[in-house]
């Protein structure tokens, strides 16, 4: 299990992104980036067992059951797309083996069309989806914004900043 602070993990994300050839993933070093407008988002605690890709992972819930989790309003590159390796490696570095908080969206569905639980994921006060979007390792999906306005504001701001700075796949993959 990783026990270092989130700031150190963010620096590792930047290093992983450079290693996989995704330029511009360095962050500004600010801690506590993932603010949610003062809304507490602790959620149910779970241990991450396996990272599937940059927006999906398996957890063990406190009762011992396992679930596949999908980050809401976030889309990471798929296996055959530019930026996949960096996104996957960053997600693995951030949450693999860690205890995270899983938070249901304000008004979105409990599960997606593939049966995965849709949950915002927090660790050490940071929103994992926001970190990935901010570093250009995933994109915000605005068509789901009405499912949780808190997440939509946070993720849109993170994506705007990543685009402006050419972070991660915004420069390396020329996302549009």
N, C-alpha and C positions, 0 to 999 in steps of 0.2 A: 504494500500500500504506500502511496505517496503521502508524505506528511508535511512537505514544505508548504510555504504560503502560496496563495494564488499568484502573487506577483512573480515568483520564481517559475511557476508553471507557465505563465504567459511568456516569459523569456524563452522557455523551452519550446513553446509553440512557434515562436519566431525562428528559432534554430531549426526546428523540424521543417518548417516551411521553406527555409533557405536550402536545406539539405535536399528536399524534393523539387527544388527549382521553382518554387513559387515566390517570386520577388515581392517585396513590399509588405510582408506580413508582420514586420516589427510593430510593436504597439508603442503607445506614448508613455508607458510605464505607470499610468494612473491606477491606483488600487480602487476597488469598489466601483468599477465602471458600470456594473449592472444595477443601476438604480431602477426602481419600479414606481417612482412617484410617491414614495413613502408607504406603499402598500406592502404589508408583511406577506411574504410568500415562502413560508417554511415548508409546509406540506408534509406528506407522509415520507418517512425515511426509508431508504432502500439501499442495498449494496449492489454496485454495478458488477455483474458477472462477466459480461462479454460485450465488446463494441462491434456492431454489425457494419456500420459505416458512419459518415459524418453527422448523421441526424437520427440514428436508430441504435438502440442498445438493449441488452437484457439485464434485468435486475432480480434480486431476491427481496421480496417485501418482508416487512417485519413479522408477518405470520408464517413465513417459510415458503410461500408460493412464489413462483417465478412468472414474470411478465416481460413482454417485449414493449419497449417504450419508443415513441416517435415524438421528436420535438415539434410542437405546433408552430405554424407560421414560418418555419425554417426549411430550406431546401439545400442540401449539400450535394456536390457532384457525385454522380453515379460511377460505377467501376470503369466504364469506358469513356469518361469525360475528363477533360483537363481539370486539374486541381484535386482529383479524387485522393491520391496518395497523401497529399499534405493535409487534407481535411480529415481523413481517416486517422492518420498518425496523431494529429492534434487532439482529436476526440479521445483516442486511446490514452494519450499522455495525461489529459485532463481528468478523466473520470474512471478509467479502468481500476477496479478494486476499491474504489472510494465509496463512501456513504454520501448519498445525495438526497435532497429534498425534492419530491415530486408534487407539482401543483397543477390542479385541474384548471382549465381555462374558464373564464367568467360565464360564457354561454355557448361554448362549442360542444361538439359531441364528445362522449367519453372515449370512443374508439374511432379509428379511421376505417376505410374500406377494407383494409387488410387485417383487421382485428387487433391492431396495436393500440395500446393505451396512449392517448395524446396528453402529454404532461410537460409543462415548463419544468426545467430542471435547474436547481440551485445547489451551489456548493460554496462554503465559506463566504456567503453573502453575495456571490456572483451568479448571474443568470448565464448558464452555459450557452444557450442559443445566442444570446447577445454577444458573448465573447467571440463565438465563431463568425457571426455576421460582421462584427466590428473588424476582425482580422482578415476579412475577405475570403474566409474558408467555407462560407455558406452564404446564401441569399435569403432575404426576407420575402415571404410570399403574401403580397397585399390582398389577394382575393379571400384570404381567411381572416382579415383584420377585424371583422365584426364579431369574431368569436371571443376576442379578448382585447379591449382597447388599451389596456396597460401594456400588454406585450407589443401591440401594433406600434404605439408611440416609441417605445424603447427600441424595437428592432428597426423601425424606419430611420430613426436618428442614427443608429449604429451603421446601417447600410449607407446612408448619405455620407457619413464621415469616411467609410471605407472607400466608396466611389471617388470622393474628392481627393483622397490621398493615394489612390491607386493601390490599395492594400491587397495583398494576396492575389487571388484570381482576377481581380478587377484590372490588374496590369498584365499578369502572366498569361491569362486565358482570354483576355479581351471580352469579358462578360459585357453584355449590353442590357 
